[in-house]
Amino acid sequence: MYTGTTSKPVNTEKMQRAIFVLETLSDANSKQVLETIKGHRSTTFFELMIYTGINSEELEVLLDKLCDTGAIIQEEVGWHSRFSVDEKRLSALAACAKALARGARF
């Protein structure tokens, strides 16, 4: 977590949001879920449990976080939800992460 000081005012809410997004997307289970959804175009919660082997409680929390980042989209289909990757949003997030890693300023 960022604890340094700066001479410029920092919007801590945006900083915390950026850290949340980066931590969520860099998690090994998040990567596994994203790759699984990409490979199947869209999946249900139950299918993700089977494909990834992640328990239901952990998967539920992880999907909530991924939905909050905008990396995946949850659609209600009948009596269950289907999850798909928002490729455009995920590409934008990856570009921002790469820029941050290079030390770019926004």
C-alpha positions as CSV (number, residue, x, y, z in Angstrom):
1,M,0.0,0.0,0.0
2,Y,1.2,3.5,-0.8
3,T,2.6,5.3,2.3
4,G,5.0,7.8,0.8
5,T,4.6,11.5,0.8
6,T,4.4,13.8,-2.2
7,S,4.6,17.5,-2.8
8,K,1.5,17.3,-5.0
9,P,-2.0,16.6,-3.7
10,V,-3.0,13.0,-4.2
11,N,-6.5,11.8,-4.6
12,T,-6.3,8.9,-2.1
13,E,-9.6,7.4,-3.3
14,K,-8.3,7.1,-6.9
15,M,-5.0,5.8,-5.6
16,Q,-6.8,3.1,-3.5
17,R,-9.0,2.2,-6.4
18,A,-5.9,1.8,-8.7
19,I,-4.2,-0.4,-6.1
20,F,-7.4,-2.5,-5.7
21,V,-7.6,-3.0,-9.5
22,L,-3.9,-3.9,-9.8
23,E,-4.0,-6.3,-6.8
24,T,-7.1,-8.0,-8.1
25,L,-5.9,-8.5,-11.6
26,S,-2.4,-9.7,-10.5
27,D,-3.8,-12.4,-8.2
28,A,-3.1,-15.9,-9.5
29,N,-6.7,-17.0,-9.1
30,S,-7.9,-13.9,-11.0
31,K,-5.7,-14.8,-13.9
32,Q,-6.9,-18.4,-13.9
33,V,-10.6,-17.2,-13.9
34,L,-10.0,-14.7,-16.7
35,E,-8.2,-17.2,-18.8
36,T,-11.0,-19.7,-18.2
37,I,-13.7,-17.3,-19.2
38,K,-11.8,-16.1,-22.2
39,G,-11.3,-19.8,-23.3
40,H,-15.0,-20.5,-23.1
41,R,-16.3,-17.0,-24.2
42,S,-18.8,-17.0,-21.2
43,T,-19.3,-19.3,-18.3
44,T,-21.6,-19.8,-15.3
45,F,-20.5,-19.8,-11.7
46,F,-20.8,-23.6,-11.5
47,E,-18.7,-24.1,-14.7
48,L,-16.0,-21.8,-13.2
49,M,-15.9,-23.8,-10.0
50,I,-15.4,-27.0,-12.1
51,Y,-12.9,-25.6,-14.5
52,T,-10.8,-23.7,-11.9
53,G,-11.2,-25.9,-8.8
54,I,-11.7,-22.7,-6.7
55,N,-14.2,-23.2,-3.8
56,S,-17.5,-21.4,-4.0
57,E,-16.9,-18.9,-1.3
58,E,-13.5,-17.8,-2.7
59,L,-14.8,-17.8,-6.3
60,E,-17.8,-15.6,-5.3
61,V,-15.5,-13.0,-3.7
62,L,-13.2,-13.1,-6.6
63,L,-16.0,-12.7,-9.2
64,D,-17.3,-9.7,-7.2
65,K,-13.9,-8.1,-7.3
66,L,-13.4,-8.8,-11.0
67,C,-16.8,-7.3,-11.7
68,D,-15.9,-4.2,-9.6
69,T,-12.7,-3.7,-11.8
70,G,-14.8,-4.0,-14.9
71,A,-12.7,-6.8,-16.3
72,I,-15.7,-9.1,-16.5
73,I,-19.3,-8.6,-17.1
74,Q,-22.1,-10.5,-15.3
75,E,-25.3,-11.1,-17.2
76,E,-28.4,-12.6,-15.8
77,V,-29.6,-15.4,-18.1
78,G,-32.8,-17.1,-16.8
79,W,-32.1,-18.4,-13.3
80,H,-28.3,-18.1,-13.3
81,S,-25.6,-15.6,-14.2
82,R,-23.1,-15.9,-17.0
83,F,-19.7,-14.2,-16.9
84,S,-17.8,-12.9,-19.9
85,V,-14.6,-10.9,-20.3
86,D,-14.8,-7.2,-21.2
87,E,-11.9,-7.3,-23.6
88,K,-11.9,-3.5,-24.2
89,R,-11.8,-2.7,-20.5
90,L,-9.2,-5.4,-19.8
91,S,-7.0,-4.0,-22.5
92,A,-7.3,-0.5,-21.1
93,L,-6.4,-1.8,-17.6
94,A,-3.4,-3.7,-19.0
95,A,-2.2,-0.6,-20.8
96,C,-2.4,1.5,-17.6
97,A,-0.6,-1.2,-15.6
98,K,2.2,-1.3,-18.2
99,A,2.5,2.5,-18.2
100,L,2.7,2.5,-14.4
101,A,5.4,-0.1,-14.5
102,R,7.4,2.1,-16.9
103,G,6.9,5.1,-14.6
104,A,4.7,7.1,-16.9
105,R,2.7,10.0,-15.5
106,F,-1.0,10.4,-16.0
